[in-house]
């Protein structure tokens, strides 16, 4: 039975990571939450043991700042997007580069695997999203229509559609079954910085306008407008049942929202200059990560604690 997180979330662990020689642009946990992946303006990607903080490997190959990174659903591969206009796909175990994907004409800002890890989506400053087939590394489709840089992207869990968020203040929902985009979601008054889709099919978008909007992507209608962040929203994550939504802002606050009512259940205050990611782990813990005084940091909060806390 799910319990109200305002009664059960508690901070259980904090770790610091400090090895990059440039600004950290993105950090992601592997789906099993065993490995932490970070990428930086120093053109490198680091793999860390998320439990111990040990640096496992340094990955080089990009010739420009690495802007985004992500894991495949089985954690066996990861992908990176760079200012050098390329996307690379790597083996996690050996850090061997499987593909160097060329097709963008400007910096690539976002990259994500499809749920079955057979497809990869990338997008960036050329206002175009590219769908890649990972067996061959070929371009399968291009998505055009945004009037600004594309900052974020995600697949639906059934792989029938995908969503892209842009600096044109809109989210576009694209069908993978037809050649046209399904809906353009308008309402944000700032750059759209993150998007995610829940198991039940809700789409959430976060923006520089300091709000989170929750949509019905099929109908193109707004379900909830979530307000409360005092800085731009950097990351979003739905719990596995879709009942909770976590949002991380650059003001070092992570908020947990009830998706049955559209209300904020908990604000988790951390000592971060910039929150990079929040994600629900398979065991129900809410993991957060970010940058504090140029040092990378991770924090774990869990629903398994009986006591209440404001941290």
Phi, psi and omega per residue, in radians:
X1 nan 2.257 3.087
X2 -1.210 2.449 3.130
X3 -2.011 2.671 3.127
X4 -1.056 2.084 -3.088
X5 -1.169 -0.329 3.091
X6 -1.161 -0.285 3.133
X7 -1.779 -0.161 -2.943
X8 -2.351 -0.278 -3.135
X9 -1.223 2.333 3.114
X10 -2.565 2.481 3.112
X11 -1.293 2.253 -3.083
X12 -2.103 -0.272 -3.091
X13 -2.844 2.536 3.068
X14 -2.412 2.328 3.096
X15 -2.336 2.570 3.115
X16 -2.033 2.487 -3.139
X17 -2.270 2.221 -3.074
X18 -2.495 1.520 3.108
X19 -2.427 -0.367 3.134
X20 -1.174 2.633 3.133
X21 -1.890 0.328 3.098
X22 -2.675 3.076 3.136
X23 -1.077 2.362 3.085
X24 -1.426 2.116 -3.065
X25 -1.640 -0.497 -3.088
X26 -2.745 2.605 3.042
X27 -2.577 2.356 -3.079
X28 -2.423 2.553 3.023
X29 -1.558 2.550 2.983
X30 -1.157 2.734 -3.108
X31 -0.976 -0.528 3.091
X32 -1.547 0.040 3.080
X33 1.078 0.428 3.104
X34 -1.623 -0.495 -3.075
X35 -2.130 2.461 3.045
X36 -1.947 2.305 -3.110
X37 -1.988 2.228 3.116
X38 -2.234 2.547 3.094
X39 -2.357 2.692 -2.877
X40 -2.556 2.930 3.018
X41 -1.164 -0.181 3.098
X42 -1.403 0.145 3.078
X43 1.270 0.205 -3.083
X44 -2.074 2.810 3.081
X45 -2.138 2.302 3.135
X46 -1.989 2.466 3.012
X47 -1.948 2.262 -3.083
X48 -2.152 2.613 2.921
X49 -1.323 1.998 -3.039
X50 -1.181 -0.381 -3.116
X51 -1.459 -0.719 -3.040
X52 -1.803 -0.342 -3.069
X53 1.462 0.078 -3.134
X54 -1.227 2.360 3.050
X55 -1.319 2.063 -3.080
X56 -1.544 -0.664 -3.098
X57 -2.876 2.674 3.009
X58 -1.996 2.241 -3.053
X59 -1.990 2.170 3.128
X60 -2.085 2.746 3.135
X61 2.768 -0.695 3.085
X62 -1.221 2.593 3.137
X63 -1.872 0.174 3.091
X64 -2.511 2.975 3.101
X65 -0.883 2.409 3.107
X66 -1.596 2.073 -2.955
X67 -1.627 -0.496 -3.070
X68 -2.698 2.729 3.103
X69 -2.642 2.772 -3.122
X70 -2.795 2.766 3.084
X71 -1.810 2.662 2.932
X72 -1.271 2.873 -3.035
X73 -1.114 -0.470 3.126
X74 -1.721 0.098 3.087
X75 1.185 0.121 -3.094
X76 -1.427 -0.301 3.117
X77 -2.361 2.757 2.972
X78 -2.429 2.760 -3.113
X79 -2.206 2.666 3.138
X80 -2.378 2.535 3.135
X81 -2.113 2.449 -2.974
X82 -2.355 2.802 3.014
X83 -1.146 -0.266 3.112
X84 -1.376 0.150 3.059
X85 1.328 0.201 3.134
X86 -2.053 2.825 2.981
X87 -2.118 2.398 3.105
X88 -2.129 2.516 3.076
X89 -2.024 2.291 -3.005
X90 -2.205 2.662 2.941
X91 -1.428 2.295 -3.100
X92 -1.162 -0.756 -3.040
X93 -1.145 -0.738 -3.049
X94 -1.902 -0.180 -3.016
X95 1.004 0.432 3.039
X96 -1.260 2.397 3.102
X97 -1.408 2.062 -3.138
X98 -1.486 -0.718 -3.100
X99 -2.474 2.444 2.871
X100 -1.964 1.915 -2.984
X101 -1.700 2.095 -3.106
X102 -2.055 2.282 -3.113
X103 -3.136 -0.383 3.095
X104 -1.472 2.655 -3.133
X105 -1.862 -0.140 3.086
X106 -2.439 -3.133 -3.070
X107 -0.910 2.389 3.108
X108 -1.667 2.157 -2.980
X109 -1.857 -0.329 -3.081
X110 -2.548 2.589 3.106
X111 -2.646 2.468 3.110
X112 -2.689 2.556 3.051
X113 -1.502 2.625 2.943
X114 -1.242 2.787 -3.109
X115 -0.991 -0.550 3.104
X116 -1.575 0.032 3.095
X117 1.099 0.316 3.097
X118 -1.565 -0.335 -3.104
X119 -2.164 2.735 3.072
X120 -2.360 2.408 3.098
X121 -2.036 2.362 3.071
X122 -2.352 2.696 -3.132
X123 -2.823 2.881 -3.128
X124 -3.094 -2.480 -2.998
X125 -1.258 -0.244 3.084
X126 -1.444 0.114 3.063
X127 1.151 0.308 -3.074
X128 -2.188 2.435 2.994
X129 -1.818 2.422 -3.115
X130 -2.107 2.296 3.072
X131 -1.747 2.166 -3.078
X132 -1.956 2.492 2.961
X133 -1.575 2.156 -2.987
X134 -1.449 -0.206 3.081
X135 -1.238 -0.672 -3.095
X136 -1.978 -0.345 -3.051
X137 1.415 0.247 -3.110
X138 -1.483 2.702 3.021
X139 -1.356 2.166 3.129
X140 -1.668 -0.558 -3.070
X141 -2.910 2.585 3.015
X142 -2.000 2.455 3.123
X143 -2.019 2.043 -3.137
X144 -2.165 2.603 3.136
X145 2.673 -0.438 3.074
X146 -1.194 2.594 3.128
X147 -1.773 0.029 3.100
X148 -2.458 3.063 3.120
X149 -1.010 2.510 3.087
X150 -1.632 2.114 -3.025
X151 -1.743 -0.425 -3.018
X152 -2.648 2.794 -3.087
X153 -2.792 2.748 3.082
X154 -2.828 2.686 3.028
X155 -1.692 2.623 2.915
X156 -1.231 2.724 -3.059
X157 -1.192 -0.358 3.074
X158 -1.654 0.045 3.106
X159 1.064 0.366 3.114
X160 -1.504 -0.380 3.112
X161 -2.651 2.939 3.089
X162 -2.432 2.857 -3.117
X163 -2.264 2.512 3.083
X164 -2.265 2.441 3.110
X165 -2.006 2.459 -2.932
X166 -2.321 2.882 3.015
X167 -1.309 -0.003 3.001
X168 -1.506 0.177 3.074
X169 1.322 0.154 -3.095
X170 -2.043 2.816 2.936
X171 -2.003 2.293 3.053
X172 -1.938 2.372 3.095
X173 -1.879 2.112 -3.042
X174 -1.962 2.339 3.080
X175 -1.421 2.402 3.024
X176 -1.600 0.034 3.126
X177 -1.739 -0.440 -3.132
X178 -2.206 3.074 -3.081
X179 -1.607 -0.070 -3.091
X180 -1.906 2.682 3.040
X181 -1.328 2.603 -3.037
X182 -1.400 -0.923 -3.055
X183 -2.503 2.635 2.914
X184 -1.968 2.077 -3.062
X185 -1.693 2.029 -3.080
X186 -2.009 2.553 3.115
X187 2.768 -0.584 3.100
X188 -1.135 2.599 3.107
X189 -1.984 0.293 3.085
X190 -2.607 3.042 3.135
X191 -0.976 2.411 3.075
X192 -1.503 2.095 -2.983
X193 -1.852 -0.324 -3.132
X194 -2.749 2.582 3.091
X195 -2.454 2.612 3.012
X196 -2.705 2.764 -3.082
X197 -2.215 2.349 -3.107
X198 -1.540 2.936 3.077
X199 -1.017 -0.778 3.102
X200 -1.203 -0.246 3.078
X201 1.903 0.116 3.030
X202 -1.227 2.538 3.058
X203 -2.010 2.223 3.103
X204 -1.964 2.471 3.101
X205 -2.313 2.394 3.099
X206 -2.009 2.660 -2.950
X207 -2.503 2.864 2.988
X208 -1.156 -0.216 3.104
X209 -1.390 0.101 3.040
X210 1.305 0.269 3.131
X211 -2.082 2.810 2.956
X212 -2.049 2.307 3.075
X213 -2.025 2.364 3.127
X214 -1.971 2.200 -2.974
X215 -2.110 2.753 2.782
X216 -1.609 1.824 -3.001
X217 -1.195 -0.469 3.135
X218 -1.230 -0.760 -3.125
X219 -1.535 -0.338 -3.106
X220 1.309 0.452 -3.081
X221 -1.897 2.631 3.129
X222 -1.480 2.287 3.101
X223 -1.698 -0.896 3.141
X224 -2.383 2.528 2.909
X225 -1.953 1.992 -3.047
X226 -1.828 2.067 -3.091
X227 -2.110 2.636 3.120
X228 2.630 -0.477 3.083
X229 -1.172 2.499 3.100
X230 -1.792 -0.045 3.043
X231 -2.303 3.015 -3.086
X232 -1.187 2.604 -3.042
X233 -1.483 2.148 -3.011
X234 -1.708 -0.622 -3.011
X235 -2.602 2.623 3.108
X236 -2.358 2.582 3.063
X237 -2.676 2.258 3.006
X238 -1.534 2.533 2.951
X239 -1.176 2.868 -3.027
X240 -1.112 -0.495 3.107
X241 -1.585 -0.073 3.113
X242 1.385 0.065 -3.099
X243 -1.370 -0.549 -3.112
X244 -1.974 2.587 2.996
X245 -2.263 2.236 3.067
X246 -1.843 2.459 3.110
X247 -2.322 2.353 3.137
X248 -1.958 2.316 3.137
X249 -2.032 2.833 -3.089
X250 -1.344 0.059 3.050
X251 -1.665 0.315 3.086
X252 1.204 0.359 3.098
X253 -1.919 2.319 2.991
X254 -1.923 2.202 -3.130
X255 -1.915 2.495 3.096
X256 -1.990 2.193 -3.014
X257 -2.018 2.536 3.054
X258 -1.545 2.021 -3.083
X259 -1.446 0.004 3.005
X260 -1.552 -0.368 -3.081
X261 -2.207 -0.318 -3.084
X262 1.311 0.551 -3.122
X263 -2.028 2.685 3.109
X264 -1.461 2.135 -3.130
X265 -1.622 -0.497 -3.037
X266 -2.760 2.469 2.988
X267 -2.027 2.133 -3.108
X268 -1.833 1.987 -3.074
X269 -1.649 2.222 3.139
X270 -2.250 2.827 -3.140
X271 -1.581 1.178 3.139
X272 -2.156 2.461 3.016
X273 -1.325 -0.582 -3.128
X274 -2.593 2.033 3.052
X275 -1.307 2.248 -3.100
X276 -1.741 -0.744 -3.057
X277 -2.648 2.561 2.913
X278 -2.292 2.417 -3.098
X279 -2.656 2.475 3.034
X280 -1.505 2.235 3.141
X281 -1.449 2.910 3.120
X282 -1.022 -0.487 -3.108
X283 -1.519 -0.020 3.100
X284 1.728 -0.030 3.091
X285 -1.293 2.560 3.026
X286 -1.739 1.967 -3.119
X287 -1.742 2.337 3.104
X288 -2.214 2.639 3.133
X289 -2.556 2.735 -3.128
X290 -3.113 -2.960 -3.095
X291 -1.980 2.312 3.078
X292 -2.307 1.959 -3.136
X293 0.946 0.765 3.108
X294 1.221 0.125 3.077
X295 -1.879 2.349 -3.121
X296 -1.374 2.479 -3.036
X297 -2.407 2.509 2.973
X298 -2.189 2.669 -3.122
X299 -2.492 2.518 3.133
X300 -2.108 2.307 2.990
X301 -2.199 2.558 -3.043
X302 -2.378 2.716 3.072
X303 -1.493 -0.111 -3.048
X304 -1.442 -0.068 3.117
X305 -1.503 2.461 -3.099
X306 -1.476 -0.417 -3.044
X307 -1.544 2.749 3.100
X308 -1.627 2.637 3.110
X309 -2.671 2.707 3.091
X310 -1.773 0.194 -3.130
X311 -1.877 nan nan
